[in-house]
C-alpha cells in the first residue's frame, strides 16, 4: 500500500505521479490519496494557492479523473470543506495495466 498525504496537490504532473505509484504496487495494492477539499474551483488568488498548491481537487472531479486513468476508486472519505478528503484506490485489472504502458 502507498499512502500519499497532502502531497498530490503540490505535484505538477499528478497523473504521472499516480502511474509511478501504481507501478510500485503489486496487483491489488492500494493507493490512498489525501488532499485538501473544496466544493468548487477557487479563483487564482484564493489563499490555498498561496501555500504552494499547484492544483486544487474537487472530490467528484478527482474521482472521475482517477477512474478515467484506469484505477478503481474503492472509497471516498469526505471531511469538512477546507480540511480535506481521502480517496482509496485499487488498480483495475487490465485497464490500468494498459494505462501504465503509456
C-alpha positions as CSV (number, residue, x, y, z in Angstrom):
1,X,0.0,0.0,0.0
2,X,1.1,3.6,-0.6
3,X,-0.3,6.5,1.4
4,X,0.2,9.9,-0.2
5,X,-0.9,12.5,2.3
6,X,-1.1,16.2,1.4
7,X,1.4,15.8,-1.5
8,X,-0.5,15.2,-4.8
9,X,-1.7,18.9,-4.9
10,X,1.9,20.0,-4.9
11,X,3.0,17.8,-7.9
12,X,2.9,19.4,-11.4
13,X,2.2,16.0,-13.1
14,X,-0.1,14.4,-10.6
15,X,-1.4,11.8,-13.1
16,X,2.2,10.8,-13.9
17,X,2.9,10.5,-10.2
18,X,-0.2,8.2,-9.8
19,X,1.1,6.0,-12.5
20,X,4.6,5.9,-10.9
21,X,3.0,4.9,-7.5
22,X,0.8,2.3,-9.3
23,X,3.9,0.8,-10.9
24,X,5.4,0.3,-7.5
25,X,2.4,-1.6,-6.3
26,X,1.7,-5.3,-6.7
27,X,-1.6,-6.2,-8.4
28,X,-4.4,-5.4,-5.9
29,X,-2.2,-3.0,-4.0
30,X,-3.9,0.1,-2.6
31,X,-3.1,3.7,-3.1
32,X,-4.5,6.2,-0.7
33,X,-4.5,10.0,-1.6
34,X,-5.3,12.7,0.9
35,X,-5.7,16.3,-0.3
36,X,-7.5,19.5,0.7
37,X,-11.2,19.6,-0.1
38,X,-13.0,22.4,-1.9
39,X,-16.5,22.4,-3.4
40,X,-15.8,24.5,-6.5
41,X,-12.8,25.8,-8.4
42,X,-11.2,28.5,-6.4
43,X,-10.0,31.7,-8.1
44,X,-6.3,32.0,-8.8
45,X,-5.9,34.5,-5.8
46,X,-7.5,32.0,-3.4
47,X,-5.4,31.6,-0.2
48,X,-5.0,27.9,-0.9
49,X,-2.7,28.6,-3.9
50,X,-0.6,30.8,-1.7
51,X,0.7,27.9,0.3
52,X,2.3,26.0,-2.6
53,X,-0.6,24.1,-4.0
54,X,-0.4,23.7,-7.8
55,X,-3.9,22.3,-8.2
56,X,-6.9,22.0,-6.0
57,X,-9.2,19.0,-6.3
58,X,-12.9,18.8,-6.1
59,X,-13.8,15.3,-4.8
60,X,-16.1,14.2,-7.7
61,X,-13.7,15.7,-10.3
62,X,-10.7,13.9,-8.9
63,X,-12.7,10.6,-8.5
64,X,-13.7,10.9,-12.2
65,X,-10.1,11.6,-13.3
66,X,-8.8,8.6,-11.3
67,X,-11.4,6.3,-12.9
68,X,-10.6,7.5,-16.4
69,X,-6.9,6.9,-15.7
70,X,-7.6,3.2,-15.2
71,X,-7.9,3.0,-11.5
72,X,-10.8,1.8,-9.4
73,X,-12.0,4.1,-6.6
74,X,-12.9,2.0,-3.6
75,X,-13.8,4.7,-1.1
76,X,-14.1,8.4,-0.7
77,X,-14.0,9.8,2.8
78,X,-15.1,13.5,2.9
79,X,-14.1,15.8,5.7
80,X,-15.3,19.4,6.3
81,X,-14.5,21.7,3.4
82,X,-11.0,23.0,3.7
83,X,-10.0,20.1,5.8
84,X,-9.5,17.5,3.1
85,X,-10.7,14.2,1.8
86,X,-9.1,10.7,1.3
87,X,-9.6,8.6,-1.7
88,X,-8.7,4.9,-1.5
89,X,-7.8,3.4,-5.0
90,X,-7.2,0.0,-6.3
91,X,-5.9,-0.8,-9.8
92,X,-8.5,-2.0,-12.2
93,X,-7.2,-5.3,-13.7
94,X,-6.4,-5.0,-17.4
95,X,-7.3,-1.3,-17.9
96,X,-4.7,0.0,-15.5
97,X,-2.0,-2.2,-17.0
98,X,-2.6,-0.7,-20.4
99,X,-2.5,2.9,-19.0
100,X,0.8,2.1,-17.2
101,X,2.4,1.2,-20.6
102,X,1.9,4.8,-22.0
